[in-house]
Amino acid sequence: MTELSRLAHGVLFPALGRRTVPRWARARVEEGLGGFVLFGKDIASAEQIRQLTADLHGLRDHVLLSLDEEGGDVNRLEPHGGTSVPGNHALGRLDDPELTREAAYQIGLSLVAAGIDWDLAPAVDTAVNPLSPNGIRCFGADRALVARHAAAWVEGLQAAGVSACAKHFPGHGLSSTDAHLGTPTVDLSRQELVDHYLDPFRAAIAAGVDSIMVSHVRLTQLDTVPATISPAVLTGLLRGELGYDGVVITDALEMRGISDVAALPQAAVRAIAAGADALCLGAWAFGDDVDTAAAALVAAVEDGTLPEERLREANARIARLGTRPRATGAAHDDTVGARLARDVVEVHGDPVLRGKRALVVRLDPTHSPAQGGASWGIAEPLRAAGVEVETLAVAGDTYNAEGVIKAEVGLYLDEFGPDADVVLLVRSSHRFPWQRPVLDELLAKYPGCVVVDMGVPGDDFGQFRGWVRTFGASRVCAQAAVDTLLAGA
């Protein structure tokens, strides 16, 4: 192994792909690999993740282990012993930075227990576009609110001893494009960006955030390429204008937002040259992609395209991560998230179930790859509370979705009577044009239904019998909704 190869491997963060240490990973760690980004598919239980992280850390000093534990809808540990808290949108609704700091601290304690060094959170985009796919992951649409909660979240997480990562610089908030599927664009001048748009990142930097994730957003007035590979954005704005000297990591290079513009070898070299330090390769990037990216970086240094000093600088910054004192003696309090979820719930009309039987009709949103698992809802906690639950889940591509829902609801009410409970479960329904006609028809024919909305507010369901809003779909949000439906039972 040459020194140059070690430097090239040191900036790479692939996925792992297995629940034990795979053979390919051992070889690349010996080459100097920076670390790994773990995903939900790598985790089976609290015991398994602790053993996995211990084994990975044992391969070499300073193997950095990271994942996306935002709380709320994007999490990896919540189903496996991690704490459950409402997500950023719910925390922004409560608008108490101290509560946000407490929630992030509890997430940090879960990460410490699991052996994680670096959390790729919080998302500090400002959801000014109501159709933003990241809306539920954002503290809100007001930049000042997002800024103060960004700082609180960073402080809370890092107080537990885990490095935070403010994302997705320079911000997805104006775009409705999911960067997994295409390149988002933001058409703002440099002055507008500096004057107000970047305020949440400015606040995170002031709070001492250890890293910032750069997105695949294209700032049309600054550059023709995504921010990931733009010197004008990374060196000009983030390093120069905001004065940031921490680690900059790219969003996943497998995402269409960048892969449509530059293939992995080119994207890796251009991102490091532009000012990034760490390359997140993606959820399906393993040994072959590591070899491809490392070879491209080595070749770029050898042919003069990339200064070796840029790789050395990146490695030096990465070495600072994972060095915070761990809050190993602190007591983990799982009641924090449950309390916050109860506090944020809004209730309209009369949503309380009339009996111990319910049909739950779930209108699924387009699944986000960032979320991980696609499971969400209230059926299981209702069953755990003794309710006999029948379920129907439909999506935009479900054959005859509207007809299926009408038929199932009609059959159910015919079987159990017109006062039987039907719960319509939605999440940001205003973002999915197929859902509004379905809901309108149900309202016209079955106004006695109850609606549970677990997404960003958009549609008004006030004409149904009852309506519950949780502002998130985490486990504690689902339980808060169920507690409301069963109030007085």
Disulfide bonds with the S-S distance in Angstrom:
none
